[in-house]
Amino acid sequence: MGETEGRQYDRVRAVAVTAWAIVGCCVVFIMAVAALARIWPAVALLLTGVILGFICSPVTNLLERHGVPRSLSAFIALLVVIAVIIAVLVVLGRPFLTQLITLLQHAPAYLAQVQDSFNQFWAEHGKATNQDVEVMSSGILDAVTQAVNRYAADKTTELSSGLIKNVTSLGNDFVTFFLGLVLAFWFAKDYPRIARELAMISGPAHETDTLMMLAVLSRSMGGYMRGIVTTSTVGGLLSFFGFTLIGHPYAGLMGITVGIFHFVPVIGPWVAAAMTAGLALFVSPTLAVESIVVSVIAQNVTDNLVSPLVMQSAVKVHPVLSLVGLIIGNSLGGVLGMALAIPLTAAIRSVFIYYFELRSGRQIVSRDGALFRSTPYHDSEGRPIPSADALDDDRFFESTLLVGPGDDRPSE
């Protein structure tokens, strides 16, 4: 009896310890989120610098390999990034603002068209048996119309006269972005040396893991952000030129919308296409069909021609993981959280692959997999290579200069 009670006590104690451990993790998580909210401006500045630094690093490495001093290489790479940003703003910035204001001003007229079509539909097809449905749907449409009209009026006033009111905020954003550029330069310039120093500080026992984590961040954050920014820019510009060609009244606004929604995998491009076609429908059904054709062509060119070229340095993430990451990122960090969600999800995926294969000796990645679909790598004896599987590249350490000349990549 005493032995049975002892086993029951051990089980209860184990459950209690597990429960308190879960509670403790939740408390720590809540405290971490609260602390992050307080220092978010500093975190945003650091993330801006790190992301821009990762975007600049391939150009920096390429120029250095061709004999250009690394300081000058980092400066040239940063100038290229700034030039691209300015070019996009020059091409799409003004049309975006003017067309957004125009859209908000015309929103009441568009909603009136929707209500007229709605009333005409019920006048032709309404019956006594579905009168309750007509009344309910009419009430919902009226409520939506009033809410949209109020929102459009507020935003039109804010955009038209809010520039002077928000000069201080714009100044703060500019200073943050400028400091982010400075951080990006130094990060792109010294990233390989910083990585090797951090690996040395971590000690011989953890040097391999430290280099691996830095490589994962470089591959996931840098590779994905470079790829997605490039494909989003190309997709947005192609859509803008296509919409301009067919005479879409909001070509600039919809071009930027396509570029932004390209960050959302799977459903983003289709949502942008539906919005574009919906606005075109107020002009004519023909223009709506032409808008869909332009959206499909731009998306196919971006996904099938541009993406395979620029996303080679990005860790692949299954759409399910991407959408889960976006939901969590939006709940924690808003727009910036969503922008960082997928590369962080890719980093977590890579870390899991590395430690799973390292500890178990089993290869989880495969060419026909789902969540862990990628190229499996093996050594000369047929054993899996965890670092190469995690990074989806067996030459990544050398290409990013994380190892010095003549060094081997971290051993398994």
N, C-alpha and C positions, 0 to 999 in steps of 0.2 A: 504493500500500500504506500509506504514511504517512497519507494522508487518511482511508482506511478505519479504520485504527487510532484516529485522532483522533476519528472519529464514535462508534466503539465506546466509547472512553474517556469521551466526553461523556454517552453514554447510561448507562454504569455509574455515573458520578459523579452524574447526575440521580437514578437509583434509590437510590443511597446517601444522598444528601441527603434525599430523601423519607422513606426508612426511618428515618433518625435524627430527622427532624422528628416522625414519628409516635411514636417512642420518647420523645422529649422531651415531647410533649403528654401521653402516658400518665403519665410521671413527675410532671409538673406537676399533673395531675389527682389522682394518688394523694396528693401532698403537700398539695394543697388540701383533699381529703377528711379527711386526718389533722389538719390545722390546724383545720378546721371542727369536728371531734369535740372538740377541746380547748376551743374557745370556744363550744360549742353552747348553754350556758345564756344567754350574752349574746345570741347570735343568736336564740334562742327568745323572749327578752324583746323584742328589737327587732321581730321578726316579729309578735308579739302586738300590739304597739302600732301597727304599720303596718297590719295587717289590720283591726283595730278602727277605726283612723282612716279607712281606705277605706270601711268599712261606714257610718261616721257622716257622711262627706262629703256625700252627696246631701241628707240632712236639713239639714245645716248650710248648704249652698248655697241650698236652698229657703227657709229662714227668713231668710237674709240678703237674698234678693231681695224679701222682704216687709217689709223695714225693720228686722229684728231685728239688733242688733250681732253681729258674727261671733263674738266671745268667748262671748256668751250663747247663740248658735245652736249652737256646738260643745258647750257644756255641756249644753244640752237634748237634743241628739242622743245624747250619751254616756249621759245618764240614761235615754233611751228604750231604748238597747241593753241597759243594765244591768237595766232593768225586765223586758225580754223574757227575759233569761237567768235572772233570779230566778223569774219566773213558770213557766218551763219546769222549773226545778229543784224548785219547790214542788209542781207538778202531778205530775211523773214521778220525782223523785229518791227519795223514800221508797219508793214501790211498786217501783222498780227494785231497790234494795238488798234489801228484804225478799223479793221474789219470786226474786231471784237466789240468795239463801241457801236458800230453799225448794226451788228447782230442783236445786241442788247436793245438798241432803239427800235428795231423792227420786231422784236419778240412779241409785243402785244398784237401786232397785225398778223403774225404767223399763227398765234393762238386763236385769233378770231377766225382765220381760215379753217383751223381744225374744228372749232365749234360749229361753223357753218356746215362743214362736211358731215359732222356728227348729227346735226339737226336734220339735214337732208336725208341721211341714211334712215333715221327713225321715221321721218315723214313718209318714206317710200316703203319701208319694211316693218314698221311698228304695228303691233296688234294689241288688242286688249289683254291677251294672255301674258304678254311680256312687258306690260306697262311698268311694273315694279322694277324690272331690270333697267328700263330706260330712265326712270327717276333716279335710281341709285347711281348709275353711270354718269348721268348728267350732273348730279351733285358732286361726284368725285372730280369730274372735269372742271367744274366751276372752281372748286377749291384749289386744284392744281394751277389753274389759270391765274387766280388771284395771287398765289404764292410766287409764281414765276414772274408776274408783272411787278410785284414789290421788289423781288430780288434784282430784276433787270434794271429797274429805276435806281435802286441803291448803288449797284455796281457801275452804272453809267455815270452817275454823279461822282462816284469815287475815282473812276478812271479819268474823267474829264477835268476835275479840279483837285484831285488828291495828290498831285505831284509835289506842290509846294508844301502841303501838310506833312508829307512823308520824306522831306529832304534829309532829316536827321537819320531816319531809318535807312534810306538809300546810302547815306554816307557811311553808316556803320557796316552795311553789307559790302560796300566797296573796300573799306579798310580790311574787313575779314578776308575778302577774296584776294586782295593784294598781299596780305601776310601769308595766305595760303599759297600764292605763287612763289614767295620767297622760300617757304618750307619745301615746296615741290622741287625747286632748284637744288637745294642742299640735299634733299632726299635722293633725287636722281643721281646727283654727283657722287655721293658717298655711300649709297645703299650697299654695294658689295662689301666694302670695308666695315660698315656698321654691322652687317650680318656676321662677318667673321669674328669681329670683336665680341658680339653678344654670345656667339658659340664658345669663344674662349672663356668668357666670364662664367658661363654655365658649368664649366668644368668638363674633364674628359668623359665622365660617366653620362653626361647629358648633352654633349656636343652634337652628336648625330641627331637627336630629337630636336634640338634648337634649330639646326640648319634645316631640318625637314619642315618644321612649322613655318619658318620664314619663307621657304620655297613654296609651301602650300599657299600662304598669303599672297606671294608674288604671282603665282600661277592663277589663283582663284580671283583675287581682287584686281590685279593688274590686267591679266588676260581677259577676264570677263568685261571689265569696265572699258578697256580699249576696244574690244570687239563690239559691245552693245552700243557704245557711243558712236562708233563708226557706222554700224548698220542702221542705227536710228537716224543719224544725220543723212545718210544716203537715201533711206526710205522716205524721210520727210521731204528732201529736196526733189526726188523723183516725183512724188505725189504733188508737190507744189507746182512743178513745171507742167505736169499732166493736167492738173485742175485748171491752171492758167490757160492751157491750150484749148480746153473744151469750154472755157468761159464761165467757170464756177465763180459765183460772186464772193465766195470766202476762201479763195485758193490759198492765201498766206496763212490764214487762221487754221484751215484744215491740214495744211502741210505740217505745221508745228504740232497739231494734235496727233497726226499719224506718227511723227517722230517720238512724241512723249509716250503714246500708247504702245509703241514698239517695245518699251521696257517691260511691259506685262506680257509674259509668254502665252502663246496659244490663242487666248481670247482677245488680247489687246488690239492687234491689227484689224480684227473683224468688228470690234466695237467702233473703232475709228472709221472704218468703211461704212458702217451703218449710220453713224452720225453725219458723214459727208453726204451720203445718198439721201438721208432724211431732209437735210437743208436744201439740197438740189431739187427735191420734190416740190418745194414751194415755188420753184421757178417753172419747171416742166418735168413730166415723167421721162422724157428723152434725156434730159440732163442728169437725172438720177441714175438711169441705166449707164450712161457714159461715165459717171463718177464711179460706179461699181467696177466697170471695166478698167478704168485707170488704177483703182485701188488694187485690183487683183494683179494687174501687170506689174505695178511697183512692188507689191509684196513678193511676187515670184522672182523678180530680178534680184531683190534684196536677199531673199532666203536661199535661192539656188545658185546665184553667181557671186554675190558680195560676201555673204555670211561664211561660206566654206573657206574663203581666203583669209578673212580677218579674225575668225573665231578659232583658228588652229591653236592659238596659245591660250585657249580658255578651257577650263574643266567643264565637261558636259554635265548638265543637271536635268533630271527627268521633270517633265511638266508638273507632275503631282508635287514633288518636292519644291519646285519653284513657286507654285501657288500657295502652298502652306507657308513658305518663307515670306512671301509678300503679305499674307494676312497678319502674321506675327510681326513683321517689320512695320507695317502700317499702325498696328496697335501700340507699338513701343516708341516709334520715332517719326510717325507721320510720313511726309513725302521723302525725307532723307532716309528714314528707316526702310521704306520700300525700295529706294535706289540701291541701298546696301544689302538688302535681304538676300538676293540671289547669289552674289559673290560670297557672302558669309555662309549661305547654305552650301555652296560648292566647297568652301573651305572645310566645313564640318564633315561633309561627305568624304573629302579626301583624307582627313585625319582619321575618320572611322576605318576607311579602307586600309590605311597604313598600319594602324595598330591591330586591327583584326587579323590581317595576313601575317604581321610580324609575330603576334602571340600564338596564333593557331596553326600557322604553316599552311593554311588552306587559301586558295585563290578565289576571292569572291567576285572579281570582275570577269566579264566574258563578253564576247561579241554579240551574243543573242540575249543579253540580260535586259532588265528593265531599269530598276533604280541604280544598278551598278554596271551599266552597259558602257564598255570602253575596250580598248585594245589590251589584252593580257600580255604581260612580259615575263620571260623566263631566262634564267641564267644558263650557263653551258651545261649544267647537270639537270636541267628541266625544272628547277624549283622556281616558284614565283618570286618576283622582285617587288617587294611592297612599295618602295619609294617610286619606282617607275609606274606601277599600277595606280598609286594615289595621284600622281601628277599627270598620268596619261601621256608620258613622254620620258624616254630613257636618256635624253640628252639635255634635260632642262637645267641642271646645275651648271653645266658648261656654258649654255647659251645665255644665262643671266649673270655669269661671272661670279656666282656664289662660291665657287672654288677657284683658287689661284692657279696660275700656270703650272702644269705638271702635277697638280693635286688630283686625287681621285674623288669621286662624289662620295657622300657619306656611306659607309658600309652598312649592310643590313644586319 
